[in-house]
Amino acid sequence: MLAPVQAFVDRLTGKRLWSGHSKTLRQKDLFILPNRFGVYVGFLVFASFAMGYRVQNNFILLGVIFLFLIYMLSLIASVRNLQGLSFSFRTAPYYLASETQHVMLSLQRTDPVYNLELQLPSDEKIILNLPKGQAEIRPNIGSLPRGVHNVPALKVQTRFPFGIVRSWGWLSPSLTMTVCPTPDSRPLTEYPRTTQTPITDGAEDLFSKTTPQSEDGLLQDPRTFEDGDLPSRIDWKRFAATRELLTRDFSATNTGDVLLQASVDMEKEAALSYLCGGLLVCANHQENAIMVLNNRRFIIQNDTQRLEALHALASA
């Protein structure tokens, strides 16, 4: 019966947005209402008062006063249990649509906090007790699709100390989450490369000459076997000795940057997945890359440029 009322109250009160990534809850940020048991206690107080007043029984009136004090103590203690609690959010540089996204949440207060409930967007609840007044958790935000999203609002509430009222507030930081496409990762040798000289921002003819990475070249240090590697490149002698699958990786003697450009016959999401997978493969192998997206060229030579390219894929 109270569930629709609670859902309506949550929609009515859950519209506040912070102007940053951290906040300290103050009294004006908190809401309080009796829950189902609080309604029963309130009804019992009024019924007992009416009966005691009618029969002029002092013992009944003393019991009413006791119940009323418990009710008021719950209201005050529930608000005090949340008041002064500081929150700080941190997000990852990027997320993948194929994974469950999490954020880092730090909680801190000088005094202990008990019976704290953190309600996630998936309606899952995390129960916390902070006897030392601080904790760090990674709440599950869910599986957001590709795009740039605001961090969903989280509700923090408590029923401390007697469980007859609930006090709550909303955690709605003004932070965004960059969710990249599901990566279509392939072996590095399958990506073409530019000309021998790495291309810079001032190059005019980017695609005049592109050469795929040749298998006839220098033998590099063995690396861990990846899905899609040719079985002929496995170092079988080392596998027989150590039971570890390693790949003998050949690369051309003179190669340029990795060229990431989706084929024109690819669908949009497949093309974005191909580009995202190529960026991550180049990052794992510490390779520079050039990505072409919507006639725009991204030169990726460091982490900042890589994040810019991933953000472009997420918002494409």
C-alpha positions in Angstrom: 0.0 0.0 0.0 2.8 2.4 0.9 5.0 1.4 -2.1 3.2 3.7 -4.6 3.3 6.5 -2.1 7.0 6.0 -1.6 7.6 5.9 -5.4 5.7 9.2 -5.8 7.7 10.8 -3.0 11.0 9.6 -4.5 10.0 11.2 -7.9 9.0 14.4 -6.1 12.2 14.7 -4.1 14.9 13.2 -6.4 15.4 16.1 -8.7 18.4 17.8 -7.1 21.7 18.0 -8.8 25.1 18.9 -7.3 27.4 21.4 -8.9 30.4 19.1 -8.5 31.6 15.6 -7.5 31.5 16.0 -3.7 29.0 17.1 -1.2 28.3 17.2 2.5 24.7 16.5 3.5 23.0 19.2 5.5 19.6 19.3 7.1 18.0 21.1 4.2 19.2 18.2 1.9 17.3 15.6 3.9 13.7 14.3 3.9 11.9 12.3 6.6 8.7 10.4 6.7 7.3 7.5 8.8 7.4 4.1 7.2 4.7 1.4 7.6 5.7 0.7 11.2 5.8 4.4 12.0 2.2 4.7 10.8 1.2 1.9 13.1 3.0 3.6 16.0 1.4 6.9 15.2 -2.0 5.3 15.1 -1.3 3.6 18.5 -0.3 6.9 20.1 -3.4 8.7 19.0 -5.7 5.7 19.9 -4.0 5.3 23.3 -4.3 9.0 24.1 -8.0 9.0 23.2 -8.7 6.0 25.4 -6.6 7.3 28.3 -8.3 10.7 28.1 -11.7 9.1 28.0 -11.2 6.8 31.0 -9.0 9.3 32.8 -6.2 6.7 33.4 -2.9 8.2 34.2 -0.9 5.0 33.4 -2.3 4.9 29.9 -1.4 8.6 29.5 2.1 7.9 30.7 2.4 5.1 28.1 1.3 7.5 25.4 3.9 10.0 26.5 6.6 7.3 26.3 5.5 6.2 22.8 5.5 9.9 21.7 9.0 10.4 23.0 10.2 7.3 21.1 8.6 8.6 18.0 10.2 12.1 18.3 13.6 10.5 19.1 13.4 8.4 15.9 12.8 11.6 13.9 15.7 13.4 15.4 18.1 10.5 15.5 17.4 9.6 11.8 18.3 13.0 10.6 21.3 13.3 12.8 22.5 9.9 11.5 22.8 11.4 7.9 23.6 15.0 8.7 27.3 15.9 8.1 28.0 12.8 6.0 30.3 13.7 3.1 30.3 12.0 -0.3 32.8 12.1 -3.1 32.3 10.5 -6.5 35.0 9.4 -9.0 34.5 8.0 -12.4 36.8 6.0 -14.7 38.2 7.8 -17.8 36.0 5.6 -19.9 33.7 2.6 -19.7 32.8 -0.2 -22.2 29.2 -0.9 -23.2 29.9 -4.6 -22.9 30.7 -4.3 -19.2 28.9 -3.4 -16.0 29.8 0.1 -15.0 30.8 1.1 -11.5 31.8 4.4 -9.9 34.0 5.0 -6.9 32.2 6.5 -3.9 33.9 7.7 -0.8 31.9 8.3 2.4 33.3 10.1 5.4 32.1 11.7 8.7 33.8 12.5 12.0 31.2 10.5 13.9 30.1 6.9 13.3 27.2 6.2 11.0 24.9 3.1 11.5 22.3 1.3 9.4 23.0 3.2 6.2 21.3 2.1 3.0 22.5 3.0 -0.4 19.8 2.3 -3.1 21.2 1.8 -6.6 19.4 2.5 -9.9 18.8 -1.3 -10.2 16.9 -1.2 -6.9 19.7 -3.2 -5.3 20.5 -2.0 -1.8 23.9 -1.8 -0.1 23.8 -1.9 3.7 26.6 0.0 5.4 27.8 0.6 9.0 30.6 3.1 9.4 32.0 2.6 12.9 35.1 4.5 11.9 33.2 7.2 10.0 34.6 6.4 6.6 34.4 3.9 3.7 35.0 3.5 0.0 32.7 1.4 -2.2 32.2 0.7 -5.9 28.4 0.8 -6.4 27.1 -0.9 -9.5 25.5 1.7 -11.8 24.3 -0.9 -14.3 24.9 -1.5 -18.0 24.5 1.8 -19.8 24.5 1.8 -23.6 27.1 3.6 -25.7 27.1 7.4 -25.1 27.9 10.1 -22.6 25.6 9.7 -19.6 25.2 11.6 -16.3 25.9 9.5 -13.2 22.5 8.2 -12.1 21.0 9.5 -8.9 21.6 7.3 -5.8 19.4 7.4 -2.7 21.0 7.2 0.7 18.6 6.6 3.6 18.5 5.3 7.2 15.9 3.8 9.5 18.1 4.4 12.5 17.5 3.9 15.5 14.1 2.2 15.9 13.1 1.5 12.3 9.8 3.4 12.4 10.8 6.4 10.3 13.2 6.8 7.3 15.3 9.8 6.5 16.9 10.0 3.1 18.7 12.3 0.7 19.8 12.1 -3.0 23.3 11.8 -4.4 23.2 13.4 -7.8 26.7 14.7 -8.8 27.1 16.6 -12.0 29.5 14.0 -13.5 29.4 12.3 -16.8 30.3 8.7 -17.8 31.8 8.1 -21.2 30.6 4.7 -22.3 32.5 3.5 -25.4 31.2 0.9 -27.9 31.7 -2.8 -27.4 35.3 -3.3 -28.7 35.9 -5.6 -31.7 39.5 -6.3 -30.9 41.6 -8.1 -33.4 45.3 -9.1 -33.6 47.6 -6.1 -34.2 48.8 -7.6 -37.5 45.3 -7.3 -39.0 45.3 -3.5 -38.8 46.9 -1.7 -41.8 49.6 0.9 -41.3 50.4 4.2 -42.9 53.5 4.9 -44.9 57.0 4.4 -43.5 57.1 8.0 -42.0 54.6 8.5 -39.2 52.0 11.0 -40.3 51.6 14.2 -38.4 48.8 16.7 -38.1 50.1 18.7 -41.1 50.0 15.8 -43.6 47.7 16.5 -46.6 47.4 13.1 -48.2 46.7 10.6 -45.5 45.6 7.6 -47.6 47.9 7.9 -50.6 49.9 4.9 -49.5 48.9 2.4 -46.8 50.5 -1.0 -46.4 49.3 -3.8 -44.2 51.7 -5.1 -41.6 54.0 -7.7 -43.1 54.7 -11.1 -41.6 58.2 -11.0 -43.0 60.2 -8.8 -40.7 61.9 -8.7 -37.4 61.1 -11.3 -34.7 59.9 -9.4 -31.6 59.8 -10.7 -28.0 57.2 -13.3 -27.5 53.9 -12.1 -26.1 50.8 -13.8 -24.6 48.6 -15.7 -27.0 45.4 -13.8 -28.0 42.3 -15.0 -29.7 42.7 -14.7 -33.5 46.5 -15.3 -33.5 47.6 -17.9 -36.0 48.6 -21.3 -34.5 51.7 -21.3 -36.6 53.1 -18.4 -34.6 52.8 -20.2 -31.2 56.2 -20.9 -29.6 55.6 -24.7 -29.2 59.0 -25.4 -27.8 58.4 -23.0 -24.9 54.9 -24.3 -24.5 56.2 -27.9 -24.1 58.6 -26.6 -21.4 56.5 -24.2 -19.5 52.9 -24.9 -20.6 52.5 -21.2 -21.4 51.1 -20.1 -24.7 53.3 -17.4 -26.2 53.1 -16.0 -29.7 56.1 -15.1 -31.8 55.1 -11.7 -33.2 56.6 -10.5 -36.5 56.5 -6.9 -37.5 57.7 -5.1 -40.5 61.1 -3.5 -40.4 59.8 -0.1 -41.6 56.2 0.6 -40.5 54.3 3.7 -39.7 51.3 4.4 -37.4 48.4 2.0 -37.2 45.6 3.2 -39.4 42.1 2.8 -38.0 39.4 3.3 -40.6 36.2 1.3 -40.8 35.1 0.0 -44.2 32.3 1.9 -45.9 30.1 -1.2 -46.0 30.1 -1.6 -42.2 27.1 -0.7 -40.2 27.5 2.2 -37.8 27.7 0.2 -34.5 30.0 -2.4 -36.1 32.3 0.3 -37.4 32.4 2.0 -34.0 33.2 -1.3 -32.3 36.0 -1.9 -34.9 37.6 1.5 -34.2 37.2 1.1 -30.4 38.9 -2.3 -30.5 41.7 -1.0 -32.6 42.3 1.8 -30.1 42.5 -0.6 -27.2 44.8 -3.0 -29.0 47.1 -0.1 -29.9 47.1 1.0 -26.3 48.0 -2.5 -25.1 50.9 -2.7 -27.6 52.0 0.9 -27.0 51.5 1.8 -30.7 50.7 5.2 -32.2 47.6 5.2 -34.3 45.5 7.4 -36.6 41.8 7.1 -36.5 39.3 8.4 -39.1 35.8 9.0 -37.9 33.2 11.0 -39.8 35.9 12.6 -42.0 37.7 13.7 -38.9 41.3 12.6 -38.2 42.5 11.7 -34.7 46.2 11.3 -34.1 46.7 9.1 -31.1 50.2 9.4 -29.6 49.4 9.6 -25.8 46.7 8.9 -23.3 45.1 12.3 -23.6 44.6 11.9 -27.4 43.4 8.4 -26.9 40.7 9.5 -24.4 39.6 12.2 -26.9 39.2 9.6 -29.6 37.3 7.2 -27.3 35.0 10.1 -26.2 34.3 10.8 -29.9 33.4 7.2 -30.5 31.0 7.2 -27.4 29.2 10.3 -28.6 29.2 9.5 -32.3 
